[in-house]
Each structure stands twice: as C-alpha cells, then as structure tokens.
C-alpha cells in the first residue's frame, strides 16, 4: 500500500486548524509524531506539517494572525506540546525576519535587539514544550538552531549555571535608550510587549543534564539525539553551523561526519551529509586552481560519486562539479564531460541555470564542438521540461533554424517563446542577450537576430535597445552588412526609451542629435536628454550642454555655458567633469553662449590638465593659444577685458572642499 499523499495530511491539519478543532488536531499530530519519533514510518509527513510556514502562513487561513490562532490553541489545550513548539518556531522565524529586514549584511543594533526579544519568546515556548512531552525532539532541535544562529539568551545561561536570572531591566540598563525604543518597535508591530521576567528553574528534563563547559550547540544536539536516535534533520542543522556560512568549512563538516557523532548513522545517511557538505563547498567561492583544497575537493567528489547515491544527490553534485572541474583543469571539455554524466543519470536529469549558461558558452562561444551533444541534450530536455525561460527561448531559436541537433520546427518556436515570456524576469532578459552573443560568435547571426527580434516584438525593452547596436554594427561581433539599417535602429532605440529604459533614453537623444535614420532633431534630442537626466543618467546633463552649444539656439547656448556646465564643474564626483571644463573652455574660445575671451579659455584648459593630465585636446588648445607671439598678445588683450581674475577658482575650491555633491549611480551607460 502506497503512503498517503503528503498534501492530504497537510490539508487535513490545515482544515482542523482553520475550524479550531484543536483537541482533535493535537490528538492527530501526536499519532503522526509516534511513527516519526520511533522511525517506523519511512514516509512521515510530520516534519512538513509541524511548521508554521506550511501549517499556518501557507494555508487558506493566511488572513489569520498566527499569534492569535496559536494563542487560541494554547488556551483550549494548555498541555499541548505542538502548540508550544509551533509558537516557538514562529518566534524564531520572526527573529530571522527582523535580522534580515534591511536586506544587507550590516545589521543595526536595534535589529539585533528586536531579534533577541523574539528569541526570548521562542525559548520560553520551547521550554514549555519540553515540560509537556517526554521526547520533545522538535523543541530540542530548534533550541539548537536558535543557539547556533543567535546564541543562548543570558537568562537561560544563568539557569544552566544554577543562578537566578535577573529581569531584563535590571540586567541591562537600556530601557528608554534609542536602541531600546527602535528594537521594541519590531515587537509592537507584532502586537506584543517584550518579555521581562524569566522562569526561576529549568524543566525537570533539563536539570543537571549539561556537562561542564559544554557549548549550547553541542548540548542541544546531544539532547535531541537522546530522544530520537540518529535524527537526520537535527544532524543536518548541526552540520550547517560548521559550514563556511558560519565561519566553518567543508573539512570541519567532513571530520564530524566521519567521527563518533555520526557513528550511529547508516552509510547512506552519512553520504547524504557528505553531499550537503560538498555541495555547500562547491556553491561558494571556488577553490583556487592547483590549490590543496581544490585537489581535496576533487578527490572527495570522485570518491562520493563512486558510492550508491540517489538520483537527486548525484545530479546535485554533478551540476555544481561541472563548472568547477572546467576551472580546476583549465579545460571546458572537462566540465562538459561532467554534464554528460549528469544527463546519463536519468531521462529527466537537468543541470541548474548557471551550468546551462556554461554549456552554451563552452560549446558556442569557446568552440568546444565535441560538447555539442551536451548542448543538444540540454535543449531537448528543456522542451520536455518547459520551466526555464532562458533555455526555452534558446531552444525555440534552435528549432526555428534546425540548429544544435534540434529538428527544424519553426511552427513550435513561437509557442515556446510565448510561454517563456510569461515566465520571464529582468535577469532572464539579460542572460538571453548573452545567449544571443554566443550564437553570433558561433556565426549563427540569423539566429541571434531572430532571438533579439522575437523578444523585442514581445515588448522587451532591453532587447530593443540591443538591436539598436546590432543594426548599427556597434555590436561585439561584426554584423553582416545586410542587417545594417539606421531606420530600424532608430525605431528600436525609440521603443526602448519609451519603455523607460534609462540608457536607451540617453542613446536615443544622441541618435536624434546625429540624425540617425533621418534628419537631426534638436528639440526631440533635448527632450530625451532631459528625461534621461530626470531618470538619473550620470552623463546626460553633460551631453545636453554639449548639444546645446553645438546645435542649439542662442538662448540654449547661454544656459549651457552659464548654468549647466558650471553646475557639472561644481560636482567633484561627476564622471564628465574634465570634459565639461574643456567644453566650457571651447565655448569661451569660440564665443558660444558667452562673450569670446581667450584668457578665460586658457584658464579652463589649464584646469582641464589639472583634472586630467592626459588630455591631449586641452594641451593642443593651449599650444594654439600661447604658442605664438600673436597668440600671447591676444591673451594679454583679453585678460584686460575679463571680468574675473581667476574664472576657475570656485571650481578648484569645490575640488578641495570635502563633502562635495555626488551623482554616483550604477546606471549602465
């Protein structure tokens, strides 16, 4: 008889929770727990069901406050083990949410405080759970996870040390401080006040159970293993805290796996741990080529891959190993051979996304034609497993032209691209441009053009923008002449600019200024420069001023010379500051937007060389200004007419003044 569908069990638990039949839910969870606890149920769904993420927040009761429903459960069933465990898990999860709330590695003190206040509530719930069941594996396991991630709360350490823990306000004099006020806000958002008083004794099961000097992580692991022998989930968590993400490494993990702590596990289970450790090592920073670590990793991989492994584990290892092998052996073919092994594991085996990009680059861009069968396999399986939008468009392009071992089936191509478009993300569109470049390097220029055009037709601004350079032969590869078309290029860049792509706005302005695909259009060019400036493009303000001086009416020339270019010179971080100084110098030299004055022009050209000593244009301009007797006479005459003794002094002062305004941005030009 086959095991029941795990979603049937999860649906049953959610139904009982939603209808508030807590007594029935408790009874059922305890019966489910027995098979899992005694390890007699080989297909237990207990771990899936007993998790707030799947039981509460993932259910149809998503509008229900988890704290509210758990409080109801505890009120109806004060002796419920599972209600307390789920409450502890909920608070532990909130601690992580607060810890990661600003999305960066640096964590504010108030975040640490808010997370720790949640951990206090989590530990209180787990301790109550321990009092309610003789074999509280989940409570022990999650106390281990909490101790590894956040450390034991001070008051719990005091209890283990036989001391009476002081209330929070007596232990730490932080009440009323800015950090306290900011940290407490996180709990107020959840509708609670911080806990301030602690138990005065440990649960009976924990008294006199801790060895002298025993670390919290090791203690809670031992306690969990004492009530559920060889618990794989607990050991997985324990090993994770010895990984590189927690300042450990794969060697530490391997030493534990091969040591006495894992002696009670089967070889299959230890291989599972080894797979996790090696996968973690391969997923991080790749070991240097020819290093001892690289050699050790390869030896361990080869040894583990020679063992009986389930398909998922083998595919996972081969997926990560392929690109590493190519790097370590300095040979793309070595990586392709690994992916050939991956495809042999099962008819449905597929590498991950990064590996797929490597296969494309190795075969098409790097010319490893012996690996064509690997690329064929990748694309054929993509069609049967249509969930990767990048590979779907890749396969559709191959079908359109009968490339890379795929049949000629253009009638299927459009449907695949339509489906891929529904799955597409911004990152996917960038990767498709890399694929298009791979096609072009392999001399499949028609296919590259097809890929870009089909994505542009479906409204992808980035691909429309890429086509602008394609049609103007401004690509990384020389584009055949029959593709060159300035009118098409202009249509594409206009479409991309209208879609809001900031670099396309800037390029569109330049194209209108030059008259690409038609007559130059100064008013439209200035409008697009302004839109690019408003959107934060780092160079558009300089090029707008340059355009005004070259092509604009007298009023615009004056604004450029008197306002736009000086504003750039006052911004010490502007990427075109030296160019702006040169352009303003030329304006004074030619009388564009200002009254011609060669002396002021000389000052600006000297300032250009201060900013950029390599500027040949400024050096040549100075040579023409004072390289002859007539030139020096003109400079002397203009010096007498100048209204300012030193026209660039204020810009030098800006350079020397710290904290000048900045327009730093990472927008791609």
N, C-alpha and C positions, 0 to 999 in steps of 0.2 A: 504494500500500500504506500503510495507516494505521500510525502509530507504535505500538510496543508499550505496553501499559498500564504506567504508572509503578509501580503496585503489584507488577507482575510482576518488574520489575527490583529493587525494594526487597526483595521476598520472596526472590529469588534471592540477593541479598547477605546477607540475614539467615541464610538456610539455610547458606551457605558459612561464615559466621562461627560459627554455633552448632555446626557439625560440625568446626570448627577446621581447615578446609581453606584455610589462609592463603595458600599459594602460588597456588592456583587463584583465590582472591579477589583477590590482588594483580594477577595477570595480567588478570583480567576488568575490574577497576577501571581499569587502565592503558589497556585498549582503549576503555573507556567515556570515559575522560578525553580521548583523542585527538580524538574528534568534537566534544567540548565545547571543548577548548583551541583547535582550529582553526576553531571556529564554523561547522562544516559540518553539524552535527546541530541542526536547528531545534527539536527537541523533546527535548532531552537531559534525562535524569533524574539526571545526575551530581551536581548540587548537592544534590538531595534525598537521594541515597544516602550521600554523603560528609558525614555529620553524625552525631555521637554520639547526638543526641536521637532520630533516626529509625532509625539502624542498630543501636544497642545498647540504649539505655534504652527505646525504643519497641517492641522486638521481643519474641518469646516468651522470649528469654534474659534477661528482666527480673530474674531472681533472680541473675544473674551479675554479679560486681563488674566494672565497666568497666575499672578499672586492671588487674585480674587478666587479663582476656581480651586487652587491648591489650599487656600485658607478654608474654603467650604469643606473640602475633603477632610482636612485635619479636624475641623470642628465636628463633623459627623463621625469620624473614625479616629479618635485621639491616639489609638495604639497602632495606627497604620505605619508600617515600615516604608512602603513605597511612596506615600505622600511626602514623608520627610526626605527621602532620597531625592525625589524629583524637585522638591523645594531647594535642597542644597545644590543640585545641578543647575537649577535656574539661576540662583545667585552667583554661582561660579561663572556661568556664561555671561551674566551682566558685568562681572569684573573684567572679563576679556573685552567686552564691547567698549567699556569705558577706557580701558588701557589702549585700545586702538582707535579711539574716537576721532583723533585729529588726522589719521591716515599717514602719519610719518613716524620714523623711528624714535625721534626725540619725544619723550613723554613728560608732560608738565607734572610738577609736584602735586597739583590738585587732582590730576588724573590718577596718580598712584594712590592718593588718599581715598578718592572715591572708589577705586577698585578694591582697596583693602577693607573699606567699610562693607562692601558687598561680600568679600571673603569672610568677614566676621559672621555675617548671617548664614553663609554657606556652611561654615564649620559648626555653628550651633545646630543647624538642621541635621548634619551628618552625625553629630554626637547623639542627638535624639534618636536617629535611625538605629544607631548601634545598640541603644538600650532596648529596641523593640524587636530584634531578631537575633537568634543565636549564631547565624552565619551571614553577617552583613557584608558580603563581598563588594557590592557596588559602593557602599559607604566607605570602606577601606580604600578601594581603588581611587575614588575621587578625592579622598583626602591626600593620597599620594600625588595625584595630578595637581591639586591645589598647592601643596607644599613645594612641588617642583617648579611651578610657574610663578608663584607669588611669595613663597616662604610661609612658614607657620606663623599665625598671629602670636603676638607676645604673650597673650593671656593663656594660650594653650601650652606654650613652652613652660610658663610658670607652673601650670597644673602638673605637667610631667615632672617638673623639678621638685614637686611637693610643696610649692608655695601658693599662697592665696593671691590670685591676680588682682591688681588694683583696678578700679574703674578707669575708663579712658581719660576722663578729665583730670584724674589725679596722676596718671602715668605720664601723660604728655600735656604740657601746658600750651595747647594750640587753640583752645576754644576761643572764638571771636577773631582769630587771625584771618588774613586774606586767603591763605591756603585752605583753612578750615571752611570758610564761607563758600569758596569755589568748589571744594570737594563735596560738601554736603548737598550742593545743588543737584548732583547726579542722583542722590537718593531721593531727594524731594521730587525729581522728575518721575520716579517710580512710585511715589505716593507714601514713602515711609521716612521715619527719622532714624538716625544712626543708633545702633545698639550701643549701650554704655556699660552694662553690668553683665558679668560672666558667671558661669557655673563655679561653684566652690569646690567641686570634686569631679573626678573623671567617671565615666560609666564603669561599671564593675568589670567588664571585659577588658578594659584598658589598664586597670590598676596593676602596678608592679610588672608590667609587660614589656617595658622598654629597657634595653641594655644601656649601660653607662656609655655615654659618648656616641650612641647610635644616631646617625643622621635621620632626619624625618623621612626622606625618600626611601631609605633602606628599611626603616621601621614599618612604614605603611605597606611596602611591598611584602614584607615578611608576614604581616597580619593578614593581608589579602590571600596570600598563598596558604596560610594556615587553615583557612575556612573553605578554600576552593583550590585543591592541589593543581599545580601546573596550569594556572589560568593564563591562557594565551593573551587575552586582551590586556590584562594587568602588566604582563611582561613587555608587551609592545609599547605601552606607555612608559614604562620604566626605561627601556632602551632609548626611547625618543629623547629623554632628558640627558642622555650621554652622547647625543649626536652633535654635529657641527653647529646646528642652530642654537644649541645650549652650551656652547664652548667645549664640546667634546669632539670626537671624531669616530670614523668607522673602525679604527683599531681598538678603541675603548669598547665599542659595541661588540666587536668580534671576540674580545677577551672575555666579556660577560657571557656571550652565547656559548663559548667553548669551555666555560668554567663551571664551578659547582652550582651556581644559581640556576642554571638551565639543565642540570643533570636529570631532572625529573621529566623533561620534555622528550617527545619522540624525535627521531632524526628528521622526520618530515616537518615537524614544528620548528626545529632549530633551523632547517633550511628556509623556512618561512621568515624567521628573524634575520637570517643572513641576507635574504633577498631584500628585505626592507633596508638593512644597513648599507648594502652595496648600491641600491637604488638611490638612497639619500646621498651617498658619496659621489655618484655619477651625476646627480642632478645639480650639485653645487658647482663651485669653481673647479674646472678641470685641472687635474694634477699636471705639473709641467712635464713636457716630453723628456724622456730619458731619466726622470727622477726615480728615486727608490719607491715613492708612493705609487707612481704610475705602474711600475713593474709589479708591485704587490697587488694592486687592484686587478691587473690583468690575470695574474695567477689565480686570485680568488674567484674571479669571474669564470675562468676556464674550468676550475675545479667544481664550482657550483653548477655550471651549465651541464657538466657531465653527470650530475645527480638526477634522480627522478624528480621532476618538478611539475606542478600543474601548468596547464597552458597559459593561464593568465600571468603567473610569475615569470615563466620563460619569456613571454612576449615583452613583459615589462623590462626585464634585464636587457634583452637584445635591442629593444627600442633605444635605451639610453647608451648602450655599449657601442652602437654603430658609429656615431659621430666621434665618440672618444677614441675608438680604435683608429679612425681615419687620422685624427690628430696625433696620437701617440706613435703611429707607424709612418706618419707623413705620407699617407697613401690613401686617396679617395677609394681606391678599389678595395682596400681592407674594410672600410665601412660598408661599402655596397655588398660585400660578401656576407657581412653580419645580417644585413637586412634581407638578403636572400634566404638565410637560415630562418629569419623571423617569418617570412611568408610560408616556409615549409612546415611551420608548427601546426597550422590548421588552415582550412579553406577561408576562414573568416579573419585571420590574423591581419592586423593593420598597425603600422608604426604611428607614433604620435606626430603632431603637427611639425615640430622642429625637425624631426627626422625626415619627414616628407619634403621639406624645403631643401634639406641637404641632398637628398636623392636627385631632385631637379637640378640643383646647381652642379653636382658632380657629373651627371650624365650630359647635360646640355651645355652648361657654361664652361665646365672644365674638360669636356671632351672624352669622358670615360665611357666610350661606346660599348665596352664589354658589360657595362651595367644596364644596358637598355632593357634587358628582361626584367630587372628590378623595377624600373620606371613603368614598364608595361603592366606588371602585376599591381603596382600602386594605383594606376589609373583605372584598371579593370575592376578592382575591388572597391574603388571609390564609387563607381556607378552602381554597384550592388549594395553599398552602404552609404547612401547619399546624405551624409550629415556634416561634411566639411566643405564649406562654401568655396574656399580657395581651390581645393582639389577638384570640386565639381566643375568650376569654370575651366580649369586646366584640362580635365577630361573632355568637356564639351568642345573645346578648341581642337583637341586631338581628333575627335570624331568628325568635326567639320572638314578636316583635310586628310583624314586617314593617316595620322602620324603616330609614331612611337608604339607601333604594334597594335593600335586600335583600328577597327574597321572604319571605312568611310560611311558615316551615318549622319549627314547634316540634318536630317529630319528630327533626330533625337537631341541635337545640340541645343536648340533654342529652349526646349523644355527644361533641360538641365540647368541652363543659365537662369531661367526664370525662378526655378526652385532655389538655386544658390543665392539669388538676390534677396529672397525672403529671409535668408539666414545671415546675411552679410553684416559685418561690423566695420568700423573705420579702420581697425588694424588689418582686417582681411583685405580691404581695398589697396592698402599699401603693399601688402605681400603679393597681390596679384600683379602689381607693377613690376616687382622683382621677377615674377614668373615670365612676364612679357619680355623683360630684358634677357632672360635665359633663352627664350625662343629665338630672339633676334641674334644672339651670339651663336646659336646653332644654325644660323642662316635661314630660319623659318620666319622671314619678315612678314609674309602674308598672314601667318598665324598670329604673330604679335599684334599686327594691326587689327585683326579680327577681334582679339581679346579686348583690346583697349576700346574699340568702337562699340562692341556689344555692351560693355559696362557703361560707357558714356551715354549710349542710347537709352539705358535704363536709369538715367539720372545721376550717375556717379560723377561728381564734380572733379574729383582728383584725377580720374581717367580722362575727362575732357581736357583738363589742364595739361596732362601728359601728352595728349595728342597735339596740342599746340606746338610743342617742341619737335614731335615726330614729323609733322607736316612741314616744319621749317628746317628740317635736317639739323636740329640742335640737340639730337639725342646722343647717347653714349656710343652708339654704333652708327656708321654711315648709312643713311636711309636711301634706298634706290630713288632715282630721280622721278620716276613716275608717281611717287607718293607726294612729291613736293607741291604744296598748294597753299599760298598765303591766304586766300579767301577762306578755305576750310580752317586754317589755323586761327584766323580772327574769329570765326564763328565759335570755335571751341573755347577760346580763352574768354570770350564774352559770356558764354554759357556758364563756365566755371566761376567767373567773377559774380554773375548774377545770383549764383547759388550760395554766395557768401564765403567762398574760399579766399582768404586774405592775400596769399601770394599771387593768386590769379588776378585780383583787383590791381595790384601793382604792375604786373606784367601787361595787363590789358591797357593801363594808362600809357605805358611805354610804347606798346604797339600802335595805339591811336596817335601818339605823338609822332611816330615814324611814318605813319600812313601805310601800315602793312595791310595788304589786300584791298587797298583803295586810297583815297586822299587822306592826308593828315587831318586830324580833327582836334584842334587845340582845346575848344571848350569841353568836349567829352573827355579828353585826356585829363584835364584839370579836375573834372568831377570825380573820375576814378582815383586820381591821386588823393583827393580829399577823403573819399570813402576808405581808402587803404590807411590813411593817417588816423581816421576815426576808429578803425578796427585795430590799431596798434602796430602797423607795419613799421619796422625800425628805419627804413631808408626812404620811405615815400615822401617825407617832408623835404628832404634834400633834393630829390629828383623833381618835385613840384616847383621848387625855386629855380632849379636849372632850366626847366621847361619854360617857365615864365620869362626868364632872362633871354632865352634863345628865340622864343616864338610869340610871346605874349604882347599885349598892348602896353603902352607906356605906363598906365596905372599899375598893371600887374608887375612890371619890371621894378617900379619903385617899391612896391610892397615886398617883393623878393629881396631887394638889396637893403631895405631899411628895417625889415621886421623878420622875415622868415630865416634868412641866412644868419643874421646876428643871434637869433634865438638858438640856432644849432651850435654856434660857437660858444655860447654860454653854458651849453650842456657838455660837461667834460667827458661823459660816457657815450656820447653819440658816435656810432660807427663810421660816420662820414664827416667828422669834424675837420680833418685836414682838407678834404675835397671842398667843403663849404668855404674854408678860408681861401683856397685857390680860386674858386668861382667868384667869391666876393672881390678878390684882388683883380681878377679879369674884368669885373664889372666897373671898378674904378679906372682900370687901364683903358677901357673902351668907352666909358661913359654910358653904360647900360643901366638905367634905373637910378643913376646918381650923376652928379656933375663930374666929368672926367678929371682925374688927378693922379698923375704918375707917381708922386711922392707917397700918397696913401697906398697905391697899388704895390709899391716897393715894400712898404711895411707889412702888408698882408703876405707877400711872397716870402719874406724873411720869417714870418710867423709860421707859414706852411712848413718851412725847413726845420723849425723848432719842433713841430708836431711830427713831421715825417722827414727825417734827414735823407731818405732815399728818393725824394720827389724830383725826378729829372725835369718835369714840366715847370715847377717853380724855379729851379736852378736856371733853366733856359730863359724864363721870363726875366729874371734878374739880370742875366747876361745881356739881354737886349736893352733893358732899362738903363744900365750903367756901364755897358761895355764900350761906349764911345764917348768922345768929348761932347758931341751934340746931346747924347742921352743924359749925361751928367748935368748939362746946362738946363735941360728940360726938367730934371728932378729938382734942381735948385729953384727954378722959377715956380714950380708947382708947390714946393714946400712953403713959399711965401704966401700962397693962396689958401693953404689948408687951414681949416677952422680948428682942427685938433692937432696938438703937438705929437701925440702918440695915439693913433686911431685904434691900435690893438691892445692897449694897456689893460682895458677892462676884461679882455678875453684871457690875457696872461694871469690876471688876478683870479679869475674863475678857476684856472688850472691849479693855482697854488692854494686855493681855499678848499679845505676838506668838506665833505658832505655835499658836493655839488649835485644838482639834479641828475637823475639817471633815467634812461629809457630802455633799460635792459629788457630783452624779450627773447623768447626762443622760437618766434615765428619764423618759419623757413622762408628765405627769400626766393 
